[in-house]
Amino acid sequence: MIVPLSAQDRHILTERISRLVTADLIARMRARPSPPHAPDIVEVLDFVRRNPDPDLPRYLIVRLADGFAIARRAETTGSPPQPIDAVRHDDRDAAECAVLERRLRDYGVTW
Amino acid sequence: MGDAAPDVVVPDRVMGYTDRISYRPGDAVGLHVSSSAARWRGELVRLHALAIPTADVPRRITAVDGVDAVEARGIVQQTAVGSYVRVDGMPGVGPAGMTIALALMPTRVGDAGIGPQVALAHAQDGTGWSIGLNGKGQVTLTVGTRGGPVGLSAGDPVLAGHWVEVIARIPGAPGGHLELEVASAGTFESNRFVAVGSTARASVALGSAVLTAPGPLLWGCRALRDGRVPELAFDGRVENPVVVADASATGSRAALSAHAAVLAAWDLAADIGPAGIADTRRVTDAGPHGLHGTVHQHPHRLVTSSGWRGDVYDARFAPEQYAAIHFHRDDLTDCGWVSQGALELPSDLHSGVYAVRLTDDAGTEDLVPVFVTPPEHGPVEPLLLVLPTNSYLAYANDHVGVDSPRTQVWSQMVPTLDDFELLRNARRELGLSLYEVHSDGSPVFYSSWRRPILTLRERVYDHNAPVWQFTGDMQIVEWLERTGRPYDIVTDREVDTGGVDLLRRYAAVMTGTHPEYASGAMLAAYEDYVADGGRMLYLGGNGMYWVTGYDPNDEQVIEIRRWGATQAWTAEPGEYHLSSTGELGGTWRFRGRPPQKTFGVGFVAAGNPGASAGYVRSEVDPRVDWVFEGVRTRDGMFGERGISGGAAGLEIDAVNALQGTSPDAIVLATSVGHSDDMLEARENFNMTSRILGGARNPKVRSDLVLVPRVGGGAMFSTGSIGFAGALYDLDGDTGASALLGNIVDRFVSGDAILDIPAGG
């Protein structure tokens, strides 16, 4: 499902982002999660990170005793972020990749 | 592993702050500590190095002998957030009744999360009167009578950012009418939207008399819990309230101010003088009874009022157009925590970076920095390090990494919170940074030392940036100590007050990594120093950038106004002048003091660590060969690697003759190889640009410059925040360290800055 976006972001999503996201792009992101990234990865990351749909979750990474969790930023400023599930990632990079994949799915992008 | 998502638990820990930015030997360091444990303990330690886990830099601190520790029972201290004005001695409603008039500009309207707001009140426990907004945003008048509370609302909900004129009349006896009139006000320029001229009225007969409130009259809230915590706080502006002891009084606020029965006629324009707000702690009653108000937690002053016409930008030329004060429910310049003790510094304590190491029975720890300057008189070390405490204040407790999506776009990282960052995120009551906006969207102008500043802690930014500000400057301290170069320290505050006389005690003066916030007195001191034989090292990037003022009435508080530069927010039109000094804010570039004039370089670009680069020597000038002695290079480069990426990184500066770089400046080296994540600063290109990034933009670079000055003076500038990160021996590449050592040693030696080439 395509979530509500501005006309401009809907165009950007369908005409650029969705076409850039491929299994190869995801594999390259997983192989090297830290910048500098290739231009296609940068464009995809910039799109989802700027949170074009403010109603969608804004994700954070939380380092817990048993690993790195993906969490949702609280709606109330200053409240603790809420982990989205019990999955723990071994390192920050793995969590970073998982956040990207989750954000893309939020926008209905598949690969 | 199941799908359950257990709640994140924000850890509790001891924390504290000291009563001043800096101290001299022999001073007492007042401690304000909060702990939920039974007891806490504070001891003085010296900081030689802070741990940087990402680079395997170990913490190195030592105990300080001869200083008695402080121990006390734990108190969970309460922080009183929100600004207000308090007026004591206000009479109640008399037999002739009362007329109250003021202009209001609410800035947060109809927010179900905050409910009613009170802008002006003389009320307590069901007595007195108050004027404000109800939860829907209508202007309200509420009184407390023997028969219970009576309230009125008038008109439609007001618009945020729109002025209204409010007149309230309270009868002096039962049977009289309680009246409220709300009229659209303000000019085209002072209102956020085009004004819709309308007046609404409401009235009701009172069955019993209004009870006199025993407490103070308050602006910005209805009451003070525990005498200091605002209740039903107001977000927005109040303009010149007038109170007349006669419910039949009529006319404008100016006419009411001249009424024979006037009780108080506060005039916020009367507080504006040649140096801005004459006393930020006070509002002046121009009426006959002198019911002046005391101002708490620094609401915005020198802001436009309803009559601002857009033709004056300096309140000193039209104070009547700036007769307003802007309250925020999240203003904070003094936590107000109880002090339970002080550490007595030995009279022979050497200048340096110290900390109060707080521990408690629960096993938690806090390191609260204590900056100890040299004695006012007597011998000093040859080198002085100026810690940029104004920058520490500007960034104090910032939450932009969590709150702003653009931060992760810029940093190319999703924010990561560990237990310390969870704590920092949760403790929002400790006040905002100058990079944030208040809850009503207006900028944060003021920052104060009188609160725990969690961005001055060792573990801050561990996962989101390698080092920044204080932790970045500690890299310089670590280098000075590791390489055996004696030094003293002072803070921005001492340079502001001590001026060039302070600097002249030293053979050389060096800055921290990001001295972005300079006062005019500081810049004058630096220029006078190097113009008269002094030698200075600017070891930062994006330095000497924002016009910064100290509140003369409260030197722990600084103020800025942002406009026209690379900035987190933009001040409202007409509000570019600092209330604490009156001077024009913004950047020094637009005040005729671009940093290039004194420091040789000025801000050109910012980027994440991955966008950093190393340096290549840019010109072969035998007069400065000494700079490069022992500087090992790899393929002609040095400083390619460091704790923050390359030595040229994070925020970088370059020479610019049009901005004042001296023709005598020698560009020693220049950075090469930035990526497109190093982005040119917006004020440096006048039109839009599609070539912002360093991979294709030659203007995106850091220049290492040496500027000889007459009389043997000199300025050496790294033009990079990241340079200090390349001083640590990560991988055997100490090129930056060797180069800096050469500069420091030459500068303090007194030898000529430029060698005379053989045969020259």
Interface residues (C-beta under 8 A of the other chain):
Chain A: S34 P35 P36 H37 V42 L45 D46 R49 R50 N51 R58 Y59 L60 I61 V62 R63 L64 F68 A71 R73 T77 G78 S79 P80 P81 Q82 P83 I84 D85 A86 V87 R88 R92 A95 E96 V99
Chain B: M1 G2 D3 A4 A5 P6 D7 V8 V9 V10 H399 V402 D403 P405 R406 Q408 V409 Q412 M413 V414 P415 T416 L417 D418 D419 L422 N425 A426 R427 R428 H463 N608 G610 A611 S675 D677
